[in-house]
């Protein structure tokens, strides 16, 4: 392997260690020295290397992770805003409110009161089947070859795993305009303890890519899927699943296949505000049996 390529791969592995340190506890502020030591870089050069390889600063990575977790708490738990601020590493409710408003466009209390800022899903149990079906597309997903890193625990924590996967893929030249970032989710959050939830952060890769550094290869067969597109923060995606399973599926005449649900992240959460994030939520379906 050429020396330059070897160096890029080594840098990616080392930056991924710093990302893992941030993701392990986003609420805990990490010093430049701690992060540089994790990546085995000089503190004088770590910050620039991190930004060049990830497209954001360590502080921006940590802030994105903290606010994403805060949004999940706000829509799922009835705890005071002050408690959310403390749990997510903010020194005061005022500082948390400023940061949250800057990213999400509304203060935390308003975000909670509105149930989030994502594009609204159809009302529960609409009276017209046509209304239900209009929001779902059924299509055949092609076979996919994925490079995957596992995540265990709360699904909202998978963002840090995607960061590490990007640090692995970018130096290998695997991220381009046609690359897809896909999450595979194996368990239902309300029936499996949070610490036991299983998921994989995945990126599509060509046939010649081999597993390494804890990244494994998953071969997904061509799959018939029901797709609903959600616009808004990832913390609000559970509402799309609730609607699919409670309202759409019983009226559709379809049956889910023995395969995990998928999320296809259509745009870059690092460069767009949460209100603009687009996600396709996919439910694998059994093949139709000809009449």
C-alpha positions as CSV (number, residue, x, y, z in Angstrom):
1,X,0.0,0.0,0.0
2,X,1.4,3.5,-0.9
3,X,2.8,5.4,2.0
4,X,0.4,8.3,1.6
5,X,-2.6,5.9,1.7
6,X,-1.2,4.1,4.8
7,X,-0.8,7.5,6.5
8,X,-4.4,8.5,5.8
9,X,-5.7,5.2,7.1
10,X,-3.6,5.6,10.3
11,X,-4.8,9.2,10.8
12,X,-8.4,8.0,10.4
13,X,-8.0,5.3,13.0
14,X,-6.5,7.8,15.4
15,X,-9.1,10.5,14.9
16,X,-11.8,7.8,15.4
17,X,-10.4,7.2,18.9
18,X,-10.9,10.8,19.8
19,X,-14.4,10.6,18.4
20,X,-15.1,7.6,20.5
21,X,-14.0,9.5,23.6
22,X,-16.4,12.3,22.8
23,X,-19.3,9.9,22.1
24,X,-18.7,7.9,25.2
25,X,-20.0,10.8,27.3
26,X,-20.9,13.9,25.3
27,X,-22.0,15.7,28.5
28,X,-18.4,15.7,29.8
29,X,-16.2,18.4,28.4
30,X,-13.0,17.0,27.0
31,X,-9.8,19.1,26.9
32,X,-7.7,19.5,23.9
33,X,-5.0,17.5,25.6
34,X,-7.3,14.6,26.4
35,X,-8.5,14.3,22.8
36,X,-5.0,14.8,21.3
37,X,-3.7,12.1,23.6
38,X,-6.5,9.6,22.6
39,X,-5.5,10.2,18.9
40,X,-1.8,10.2,19.6
41,X,-1.3,13.6,18.0
42,X,0.5,16.7,19.3
43,X,-2.0,19.1,20.8
44,X,-0.5,21.7,18.5
45,X,-1.7,19.9,15.4
46,X,-4.7,17.8,16.6
47,X,-7.4,20.4,16.2
48,X,-6.6,21.1,12.5
49,X,-6.2,17.4,11.7
50,X,-9.5,16.7,13.3
51,X,-11.3,19.4,11.3
52,X,-9.7,18.4,8.0
53,X,-10.7,14.7,8.4
54,X,-14.2,15.2,9.9
55,X,-15.4,18.5,8.5
56,X,-16.1,19.9,11.9
57,X,-14.3,20.8,15.2
58,X,-14.3,18.5,18.3
59,X,-16.5,21.1,20.0
60,X,-19.0,21.0,17.1
61,X,-19.1,17.2,17.3
62,X,-19.7,17.3,21.0
63,X,-22.4,20.0,20.7
64,X,-24.2,18.0,18.0
65,X,-24.2,14.9,20.2
66,X,-25.3,16.8,23.3
67,X,-28.2,18.5,21.6
68,X,-29.4,15.4,19.8
69,X,-29.6,13.6,23.2
70,X,-31.3,16.6,24.7
71,X,-33.9,16.6,22.0
72,X,-34.6,12.9,22.6
73,X,-35.1,13.6,26.4
74,X,-37.4,16.5,25.7
75,X,-39.7,14.5,23.5
76,X,-39.7,11.3,25.5
77,X,-39.3,12.2,29.2
78,X,-41.2,14.6,31.5
79,X,-38.2,16.1,33.3
80,X,-37.6,19.8,33.8
81,X,-35.5,21.7,31.3
82,X,-33.0,22.5,34.0
83,X,-32.5,18.7,34.5
84,X,-32.1,18.1,30.8
85,X,-29.4,20.9,30.7
86,X,-27.5,19.2,33.5
87,X,-27.8,15.7,32.0
88,X,-26.4,17.0,28.7
89,X,-23.5,18.9,30.2
90,X,-24.6,22.5,30.2
91,X,-23.7,24.7,33.2
92,X,-27.1,26.4,33.3
93,X,-30.5,26.3,31.8
94,X,-29.9,29.6,30.1
95,X,-26.8,28.3,28.3
96,X,-28.6,25.2,27.2
97,X,-31.6,27.3,26.0
98,X,-29.3,29.5,23.9
99,X,-27.5,26.5,22.3
100,X,-30.7,24.6,21.7
101,X,-32.5,27.6,20.1
102,X,-29.5,28.3,17.9
103,X,-29.5,24.7,16.5
104,X,-33.3,23.8,16.5
105,X,-34.8,27.2,16.0
106,X,-37.0,27.1,19.1
107,X,-36.2,27.1,22.8
108,X,-36.4,23.7,24.6
109,X,-39.7,24.3,26.4
110,X,-41.4,25.2,23.1
111,X,-39.8,22.2,21.4
112,X,-41.3,19.9,24.0
113,X,-44.7,21.6,23.9
114,X,-45.0,21.2,20.2
115,X,-43.9,17.6,20.3
116,X,-40.9,18.4,18.1
117,X,-40.3,20.3,14.9
118,X,-40.4,17.5,12.3
119,X,-42.7,17.5,9.4
120,X,-46.1,16.2,10.8
121,X,-47.1,12.6,10.1
122,X,-50.7,11.8,9.2
123,X,-53.3,11.9,12.0
124,X,-53.8,8.6,13.8
125,X,-56.2,6.1,12.2
126,X,-57.4,8.2,9.3
127,X,-60.9,7.3,8.0
128,X,-59.8,7.1,4.4
129,X,-57.3,4.3,3.4
130,X,-56.2,6.5,0.5
131,X,-55.0,9.1,3.0
132,X,-53.0,6.4,4.8
133,X,-51.4,4.9,1.7
134,X,-50.5,8.3,0.2
135,X,-47.6,8.8,2.7
136,X,-45.9,5.4,2.1
137,X,-44.0,4.2,-0.9
138,X,-43.5,0.5,-1.4
139,X,-40.4,-0.2,-3.5
140,X,-37.7,-2.8,-4.1
141,X,-34.4,-1.9,-2.5
142,X,-31.4,-3.4,-4.4
143,X,-28.9,-5.7,-2.8
144,X,-26.5,-3.6,-0.7
145,X,-22.9,-4.2,0.5
146,X,-22.4,-2.4,3.8
147,X,-19.4,-1.6,6.0
148,X,-20.8,-1.7,9.5
149,X,-19.9,-0.7,13.1
150,X,-22.1,-2.1,15.9
151,X,-23.8,0.1,18.5
152,X,-25.3,-1.2,21.7
153,X,-27.6,0.9,23.9
154,X,-29.9,3.9,23.3
155,X,-30.5,4.4,19.6
156,X,-29.9,8.1,19.8
157,X,-26.3,7.4,20.7
158,X,-25.6,5.9,17.3
159,X,-24.4,9.3,15.9
160,X,-21.0,8.9,17.5
161,X,-20.7,5.5,15.8
162,X,-21.4,7.0,12.4
163,X,-18.7,9.6,13.2
164,X,-16.2,6.8,13.8
165,X,-17.4,5.0,10.7
166,X,-16.9,8.1,8.6
167,X,-13.3,8.5,10.0
168,X,-12.7,4.9,8.8
169,X,-14.3,5.3,5.4
170,X,-13.0,8.8,4.4
171,X,-9.3,8.0,4.2
172,X,-10.1,5.0,2.1
173,X,-11.9,7.2,-0.5
174,X,-15.2,5.5,0.2
175,X,-17.4,8.6,0.7
176,X,-18.8,10.2,-2.4
177,X,-22.0,11.6,-3.8
178,X,-23.5,8.1,-4.2
179,X,-22.5,6.8,-0.8
180,X,-25.5,5.9,1.4
181,X,-25.4,6.1,5.2
182,X,-27.8,3.5,6.6
183,X,-28.8,2.5,10.2
184,X,-30.0,-1.0,10.9
185,X,-32.1,-1.4,14.0
186,X,-32.8,-4.9,15.4
187,X,-34.9,-4.3,18.5
188,X,-38.1,-2.4,19.6
189,X,-37.1,0.3,22.1
190,X,-40.1,-0.2,24.3
191,X,-39.7,-4.0,24.7
192,X,-35.9,-4.4,25.1
193,X,-33.9,-2.7,27.9
194,X,-32.2,0.4,26.6
195,X,-28.7,-1.0,27.4
196,X,-29.4,-4.1,25.2
197,X,-30.7,-2.4,22.1
198,X,-28.8,-3.5,19.0
199,X,-28.1,-1.5,15.9
200,X,-25.4,-1.0,13.2
201,X,-24.1,2.2,11.7
202,X,-23.5,1.4,8.0
203,X,-22.1,2.9,4.8
204,X,-22.4,1.4,1.3
205,X,-19.1,0.1,-0.1
206,X,-17.9,-1.5,-3.3
207,X,-17.1,-5.2,-3.7
208,X,-13.4,-4.9,-3.1
209,X,-13.6,-3.4,0.4
210,X,-12.5,-5.7,3.1
211,X,-13.4,-5.6,6.9
212,X,-10.8,-4.0,9.2
213,X,-10.5,-2.1,12.5
214,X,-13.7,-3.5,13.9
215,X,-15.7,-2.7,10.8
216,X,-17.4,-5.8,9.3
217,X,-19.1,-6.3,6.0
218,X,-22.9,-7.0,5.8
219,X,-24.5,-8.2,2.6
220,X,-28.1,-7.2,2.4
221,X,-30.2,-9.0,-0.2
222,X,-32.7,-7.2,-2.5
223,X,-35.6,-6.3,-0.2
224,X,-39.1,-5.1,-0.7
225,X,-39.7,-2.2,1.7
226,X,-42.3,0.3,2.9
227,X,-40.8,3.7,3.1
228,X,-41.9,6.9,4.8
229,X,-39.7,10.0,4.6
230,X,-39.4,12.1,7.7
231,X,-38.1,15.6,7.8
232,X,-36.7,16.8,11.2
233,X,-34.5,15.8,14.1
234,X,-33.5,12.1,14.5
235,X,-34.8,12.3,18.1
236,X,-38.3,12.4,16.6
237,X,-38.1,9.4,14.4
238,X,-39.8,7.1,16.8
239,X,-43.1,8.8,15.8
240,X,-42.6,7.6,12.3
241,X,-42.3,4.0,13.5
242,X,-45.3,4.3,15.7
243,X,-47.4,5.5,12.8
244,X,-46.1,2.8,10.4
245,X,-46.8,0.0,12.8
246,X,-50.0,1.3,14.5
247,X,-51.8,3.0,11.6
248,X,-50.4,2.1,8.2
249,X,-49.5,-1.6,8.5
250,X,-52.9,-2.9,9.7
251,X,-54.6,-1.1,6.9
252,X,-52.1,-2.0,4.2
253,X,-52.6,-5.7,3.7
254,X,-48.9,-6.1,4.0
255,X,-46.8,-8.3,6.4
256,X,-43.3,-7.4,7.7
257,X,-40.4,-9.5,6.7
258,X,-37.9,-11.2,9.0
259,X,-35.4,-8.5,8.7
260,X,-34.4,-5.4,10.7
261,X,-35.8,-1.9,10.0
262,X,-33.5,0.5,8.2
263,X,-33.0,4.3,8.3
264,X,-31.4,5.9,5.2
265,X,-30.0,9.4,6.1
266,X,-30.4,11.5,3.0
267,X,-28.5,14.6,3.9
268,X,-25.6,15.8,6.1
269,X,-26.5,16.5,9.7
270,X,-23.2,18.4,10.1
271,X,-24.0,21.1,7.6
272,X,-27.8,21.5,8.0
273,X,-30.0,22.5,10.9
274,X,-32.0,19.6,12.5
275,X,-35.3,20.9,11.0
276,X,-33.8,20.1,7.5
277,X,-32.6,16.6,8.2
278,X,-34.2,14.0,5.9
279,X,-34.5,10.3,6.8
280,X,-36.2,7.4,5.0
281,X,-37.6,5.0,7.5
282,X,-37.9,1.5,5.9
283,X,-39.9,-1.4,7.0
284,X,-38.9,-4.7,5.1
285,X,-42.0,-6.5,3.7
286,X,-42.7,-10.0,2.7
287,X,-42.9,-10.6,-1.0
288,X,-46.4,-10.6,-2.4
289,X,-47.8,-14.1,-3.3
290,X,-49.4,-14.0,-6.7
291,X,-53.2,-14.7,-6.5
